[in-house]
């Protein structure tokens, strides 16, 4: 018996970009896309927070050295040894975000959601709409956003296998997440309509209004398919 959710291991040759095998007759691709790496670096890998952290540490170092009687130039020079460490950490996380975006491809068809992820070991998660329960969307100030999907069956995907394409802090019941998708409103509409058509239900989107770490207030929305 075919499982509702399955994983295709690493593949060298894709029949179609993002797909390990050709789609069956009657199934069609409605959208394909990848994370925006700059947004992914800020929202998933917390590059901005890390930059602020190092800036505060450097400032504290300068203040403490000046408090011991040194002049401003000596205080600044004493803090410079931290700059290479800060630059390396920020560059490594930014590189990781870029590699994650480069090796990721999300696909929405009229029957399922397919996630090809992984930098070193590439895997494909196949999520038929009949196995999904509900989803939530968060929009950032630049129009990109995240879409988290709850699995409605007993199938589970390990959080470590999904990360960073997983909803944060949902360890007991990990939820796959489309991360930092450009024009997330458009993608959410395609996904909700596809889920509704597959289940014979109605898609609804309701705003909840929370803030996020972006420079401008973000809008969060939750949407679900009701049968």
DRENDO-1510 file (C-alpha; in Angstrom, 1 decimal, always signed):
<recs>
REC; n; res; u; v; w
REC; 1; UNK; +0.0; +0.0; +0.0 .
REC; 2; UNK; +1.3; +3.4; -0.9 .
REC; 3; UNK; +2.0; +5.7; +2.0 .
REC; 4; UNK; +0.4; +9.1; +2.2 .
REC; 5; UNK; +3.8; +10.7; +2.7 .
REC; 6; UNK; +7.1; +9.4; +1.5 .
REC; 7; UNK; +10.7; +10.6; +1.1 .
REC; 8; UNK; +12.8; +10.1; -2.0 .
REC; 9; UNK; +16.5; +9.9; -1.2 .
REC; 10; UNK; +19.3; +11.8; -2.8 .
REC; 11; UNK; +19.0; +11.9; -6.6 .
REC; 12; UNK; +21.5; +12.9; -9.2 .
REC; 13; UNK; +19.2; +13.2; -12.2 .
REC; 14; UNK; +15.8; +14.8; -12.0 .
REC; 15; UNK; +13.2; +14.1; -14.6 .
REC; 16; UNK; +11.9; +17.6; -14.1 .
REC; 17; UNK; +13.6; +20.2; -11.9 .
REC; 18; UNK; +12.6; +19.6; -8.3 .
REC; 19; UNK; +10.9; +16.3; -9.1 .
REC; 20; UNK; +12.6; +12.9; -8.9 .
REC; 21; UNK; +10.2; +11.4; -11.5 .
REC; 22; UNK; +7.8; +12.6; -14.2 .
REC; 23; UNK; +4.3; +13.6; -12.9 .
REC; 24; UNK; +1.6; +11.1; -13.6 .
REC; 25; UNK; -1.1; +11.8; -16.2 .
REC; 26; UNK; -3.5; +14.5; -15.1 .
REC; 27; UNK; -1.1; +16.1; -12.6 .
REC; 28; UNK; +0.3; +19.5; -13.5 .
REC; 29; UNK; +2.8; +22.0; -11.9 .
REC; 30; UNK; +1.1; +25.2; -10.7 .
REC; 31; UNK; +4.0; +26.8; -9.1 .
REC; 32; UNK; +7.7; +26.3; -8.4 .
REC; 33; UNK; +10.0; +28.5; -6.4 .
REC; 34; UNK; +12.8; +28.8; -3.9 .
REC; 35; UNK; +13.6; +30.9; -0.8 .
REC; 36; UNK; +15.0; +34.4; -1.2 .
REC; 37; UNK; +18.4; +33.9; +0.3 .
REC; 38; UNK; +18.7; +37.4; +1.8 .
REC; 39; UNK; +15.4; +37.0; +3.7 .
REC; 40; UNK; +16.4; +33.5; +4.7 .
REC; 41; UNK; +19.6; +34.8; +6.2 .
REC; 42; UNK; +17.7; +37.3; +8.3 .
REC; 43; UNK; +14.7; +35.3; +9.3 .
REC; 44; UNK; +15.9; +31.7; +9.5 .
REC; 45; UNK; +19.7; +32.1; +10.3 .
REC; 46; UNK; +19.3; +35.3; +12.3 .
REC; 47; UNK; +22.1; +37.2; +10.7 .
REC; 48; UNK; +20.7; +40.6; +11.7 .
REC; 49; UNK; +20.4; +39.5; +15.3 .
REC; 50; UNK; +23.9; +38.2; +15.3 .
REC; 51; UNK; +25.2; +41.4; +13.8 .
REC; 52; UNK; +23.4; +43.4; +16.6 .
REC; 53; UNK; +24.9; +41.1; +19.2 .
REC; 54; UNK; +28.4; +41.6; +18.0 .
REC; 55; UNK; +27.9; +45.4; +17.7 .
REC; 56; UNK; +26.8; +45.5; +21.3 .
REC; 57; UNK; +29.7; +43.4; +22.5 .
REC; 58; UNK; +32.1; +45.7; +20.6 .
REC; 59; UNK; +30.5; +48.8; +22.1 .
REC; 60; UNK; +30.7; +47.3; +25.6 .
REC; 61; UNK; +34.4; +46.5; +25.1 .
REC; 62; UNK; +35.1; +50.1; +24.1 .
REC; 63; UNK; +33.2; +51.4; +27.1 .
REC; 64; UNK; +34.9; +49.1; +29.6 .
REC; 65; UNK; +38.4; +49.9; +28.3 .
REC; 66; UNK; +37.7; +53.6; +28.4 .
REC; 67; UNK; +36.3; +53.1; +32.0 .
REC; 68; UNK; +39.8; +51.7; +33.0 .
REC; 69; UNK; +41.4; +55.0; +31.9 .
REC; 70; UNK; +42.4; +54.4; +28.3 .
REC; 71; UNK; +41.7; +56.9; +25.6 .
REC; 72; UNK; +39.1; +56.4; +22.8 .
REC; 73; UNK; +41.7; +55.3; +20.2 .
REC; 74; UNK; +43.1; +52.6; +22.5 .
REC; 75; UNK; +39.7; +51.4; +23.4 .
REC; 76; UNK; +38.6; +51.1; +19.8 .
REC; 77; UNK; +41.8; +49.3; +18.9 .
REC; 78; UNK; +41.3; +46.9; +21.8 .
REC; 79; UNK; +37.9; +45.9; +20.4 .
REC; 80; UNK; +39.1; +45.3; +16.9 .
REC; 81; UNK; +40.2; +41.8; +17.6 .
REC; 82; UNK; +36.6; +40.8; +17.7 .
REC; 83; UNK; +35.9; +42.0; +14.2 .
REC; 84; UNK; +37.3; +39.0; +12.4 .
REC; 85; UNK; +35.3; +36.6; +14.5 .
REC; 86; UNK; +32.1; +38.6; +13.9 .
REC; 87; UNK; +32.8; +38.8; +10.2 .
REC; 88; UNK; +33.5; +35.0; +9.9 .
REC; 89; UNK; +30.3; +34.1; +11.8 .
REC; 90; UNK; +28.1; +36.5; +9.7 .
REC; 91; UNK; +29.7; +35.4; +6.4 .
REC; 92; UNK; +29.3; +31.7; +7.3 .
REC; 93; UNK; +25.6; +32.0; +8.1 .
REC; 94; UNK; +25.0; +34.1; +5.0 .
REC; 95; UNK; +26.8; +31.5; +2.9 .
REC; 96; UNK; +24.7; +28.8; +4.5 .
REC; 97; UNK; +21.5; +30.8; +3.7 .
REC; 98; UNK; +22.7; +31.2; +0.1 .
REC; 99; UNK; +23.5; +27.5; -0.3 .
REC; 100; UNK; +20.1; +26.5; +1.2 .
REC; 101; UNK; +18.2; +28.7; -1.2 .
REC; 102; UNK; +20.3; +27.5; -4.1 .
REC; 103; UNK; +19.7; +23.8; -3.4 .
REC; 104; UNK; +16.0; +24.2; -2.5 .
REC; 105; UNK; +13.0; +24.0; -4.9 .
REC; 106; UNK; +9.4; +23.9; -3.8 .
REC; 107; UNK; +6.7; +22.6; -6.2 .
REC; 108; UNK; +3.0; +22.9; -6.0 .
REC; 109; UNK; +0.9; +20.7; -8.3 .
REC; 110; UNK; -2.9; +20.2; -8.4 .
REC; 111; UNK; -2.4; +17.1; -6.2 .
REC; 112; UNK; +0.5; +17.7; -3.8 .
REC; 113; UNK; +3.3; +19.8; -2.4 .
REC; 114; UNK; +6.9; +18.7; -3.2 .
REC; 115; UNK; +9.9; +19.9; -1.3 .
REC; 116; UNK; +13.4; +19.2; -2.7 .
REC; 117; UNK; +15.8; +20.3; +0.0 .
REC; 118; UNK; +19.3; +19.6; +1.3 .
REC; 119; UNK; +22.8; +21.0; +0.6 .
REC; 120; UNK; +25.0; +17.9; +0.9 .
REC; 121; UNK; +22.3; +15.2; +0.9 .
REC; 122; UNK; +19.4; +16.2; -1.3 .
REC; 123; UNK; +16.0; +14.6; -0.4 .
REC; 124; UNK; +12.5; +15.1; -1.7 .
REC; 125; UNK; +9.5; +15.2; +0.5 .
REC; 126; UNK; +6.2; +14.4; -1.1 .
REC; 127; UNK; +3.1; +15.8; +0.7 .
REC; 128; UNK; -0.2; +14.8; -1.0 .
REC; 129; UNK; -2.9; +17.3; -0.1 .
REC; 130; UNK; -5.0; +14.6; +1.4 .
REC; 131; UNK; -2.4; +14.1; +4.1 .
REC; 132; UNK; -2.3; +17.8; +5.1 .
REC; 133; UNK; -4.4; +19.3; +7.8 .
REC; 134; UNK; -4.0; +23.1; +7.8 .
REC; 135; UNK; -1.4; +25.8; +7.1 .
REC; 136; UNK; -0.3; +29.2; +8.4 .
REC; 137; UNK; +1.3; +32.1; +6.7 .
REC; 138; UNK; +3.6; +34.9; +7.9 .
REC; 139; UNK; +4.4; +37.9; +5.7 .
REC; 140; UNK; +7.5; +40.0; +6.1 .
REC; 141; UNK; +7.9; +43.7; +5.2 .
REC; 142; UNK; +9.5; +42.9; +1.8 .
REC; 143; UNK; +6.5; +40.8; +0.7 .
REC; 144; UNK; +8.3; +37.5; +1.2 .
REC; 145; UNK; +7.1; +35.1; +3.9 .
REC; 146; UNK; +6.8; +31.6; +5.3 .
REC; 147; UNK; +4.1; +29.0; +4.9 .
REC; 148; UNK; +3.9; +26.3; +7.5 .
REC; 149; UNK; +1.9; +23.1; +6.8 .
REC; 150; UNK; +0.6; +20.8; +9.5 .
REC; 151; UNK; +0.5; +17.1; +8.5 .
REC; 152; UNK; -2.9; +15.6; +9.3 .
REC; 153; UNK; -1.9; +11.9; +9.3 .
REC; 154; UNK; +0.2; +9.7; +11.5 .
REC; 155; UNK; +3.2; +10.2; +9.2 .
REC; 156; UNK; +6.0; +12.3; +10.7 .
REC; 157; UNK; +9.2; +13.9; +9.3 .
REC; 158; UNK; +12.0; +14.4; +11.8 .
REC; 159; UNK; +12.7; +18.0; +12.7 .
REC; 160; UNK; +16.4; +17.6; +11.9 .
REC; 161; UNK; +15.6; +16.3; +8.5 .
REC; 162; UNK; +13.5; +19.3; +7.7 .
REC; 163; UNK; +15.5; +22.1; +9.2 .
REC; 164; UNK; +15.6; +24.9; +8.3 .
REC; 165; UNK; +12.4; +24.1; +6.3 .
REC; 166; UNK; +10.5; +23.5; +9.5 .
REC; 167; UNK; +8.3; +25.6; +11.7 .
REC; 168; UNK; +10.3; +26.7; +14.7 .
REC; 169; UNK; +9.8; +25.0; +18.0 .
REC; 170; UNK; +7.4; +22.3; +16.7 .
REC; 171; UNK; +9.5; +19.3; +17.8 .
REC; 172; UNK; +6.8; +16.9; +18.8 .
REC; 173; UNK; +4.8; +17.3; +15.6 .
REC; 174; UNK; +7.2; +18.9; +13.1 .
REC; 175; UNK; +5.5; +21.1; +10.4 .
REC; 176; UNK; +7.2; +21.5; +7.0 .
REC; 177; UNK; +7.6; +25.1; +6.0 .
REC; 178; UNK; +8.1; +27.0; +2.8 .
REC; 179; UNK; +10.8; +29.5; +3.9 .
REC; 180; UNK; +11.2; +33.1; +2.7 .
REC; 181; UNK; +9.1; +32.7; -0.4 .
REC; 182; UNK; +9.0; +35.9; -2.6 .
REC; 183; UNK; +5.4; +37.2; -3.1 .
REC; 184; UNK; +4.1; +34.8; -0.5 .
REC; 185; UNK; +0.5; +36.0; -0.8 .
REC; 186; UNK; +0.4; +34.8; -4.4 .
REC; 187; UNK; +1.9; +31.4; -3.5 .
REC; 188; UNK; -0.4; +31.0; -0.6 .
REC; 189; UNK; -3.4; +31.6; -2.9 .
REC; 190; UNK; -2.2; +28.9; -5.3 .
REC; 191; UNK; -1.6; +26.4; -2.5 .
REC; 192; UNK; -4.9; +27.1; -0.8 .
REC; 193; UNK; -6.8; +26.8; -4.0 .
REC; 194; UNK; -5.1; +23.6; -5.0 .
REC; 195; UNK; -5.7; +22.1; -1.5 .
REC; 196; UNK; -9.4; +23.1; -1.7 .
REC; 197; UNK; -9.9; +21.6; -5.2 .
REC; 198; UNK; -8.1; +18.4; -4.2 .
REC; 199; UNK; -10.3; +18.0; -1.0 .
REC; 200; UNK; -13.5; +19.4; -2.4 .
REC; 201; UNK; -13.5; +22.1; +0.3 .
REC; 202; UNK; -13.3; +25.9; +0.6 .
REC; 203; UNK; -10.1; +27.9; +1.3 .
REC; 204; UNK; -10.3; +30.8; +3.7 .
REC; 205; UNK; -7.6; +33.3; +4.8 .
REC; 206; UNK; -7.9; +35.3; +8.0 .
REC; 207; UNK; -5.4; +37.9; +9.2 .
REC; 208; UNK; -4.1; +37.7; +12.8 .
REC; 209; UNK; -1.7; +40.7; +12.9 .
REC; 210; UNK; +1.5; +40.0; +14.8 .
REC; 211; UNK; +4.9; +41.7; +14.5 .
REC; 212; UNK; +8.1; +40.1; +13.3 .
REC; 213; UNK; +11.9; +40.8; +13.3 .
REC; 214; UNK; +11.8; +42.7; +10.0 .
REC; 215; UNK; +12.5; +46.4; +10.0 .
REC; 216; UNK; +8.8; +47.2; +9.4 .
REC; 217; UNK; +5.8; +45.7; +11.1 .
REC; 218; UNK; +4.9; +42.4; +9.5 .
REC; 219; UNK; +1.5; +40.9; +8.9 .
REC; 220; UNK; +0.8; +37.3; +9.9 .
REC; 221; UNK; -2.1; +35.4; +8.4 .
REC; 222; UNK; -3.5; +31.9; +9.0 .
REC; 223; UNK; -5.4; +30.0; +6.4 .
REC; 224; UNK; -7.0; +26.6; +6.4 .
REC; 225; UNK; -9.0; +24.4; +4.1 .
REC; 226; UNK; -12.4; +23.4; +5.3 .
REC; 227; UNK; -14.1; +20.4; +3.8 .
</recs>
